Amino acid sequence: MAIEPHTIAAHIAGTVRQLRKERGWSLDRAAGETGVSKAMLGQIERGESSPTVSTLWKIASGFRVSFSTLFDNDKPALGELHRDGRESVWGDDSAGMQARLLFPYDPLLGFEMFMIELAPGAISESSAHASGVVEHIVIVEGEMELRIDERWQTLRAGEGLRFFADRPHAMRNNTESRLRFHDVIHYLPGAASGI
């Protein structure tokens, strides 16, 4: 059975609160580290706000944890079949992005994997992730325009690109069709010290 959005929201709220308390950070300090306002962090912790994927990335980067830590801690073992029913889905957010967790962060392998959908005409702007984070984008369906270092390039179904994600980047679906892609996020040693 898929995890319900309200359950994911409760997990996100509890995880953000726990991460902040483990570090002994005030909301002011957490806001400074993540770039997310104190008011927004408070709303997220109380379960009063549904943060966008971009906001969740800021939080994960600021706390130096994997992105999937905010979604789920259920890690399938190597050789264990991972079924669609165990997926965590977050979105559609205000940017028209939906993130589906396929494999949560695994410290042995140093990566996590998502299936992302971006609505027609939508754009997702992403702030710089922690140093040592590498994204691997593989287009499954549709066409993506990807901006890295102020340069746009087009990726089509079957094409992929790997890049250091420690700088601002953007993904946009400039078509009338659905865009679906795999996003494998690799954490080089030291990139997410909290995991």
Disulfide bonds with the S-S distance in Angstrom:
none
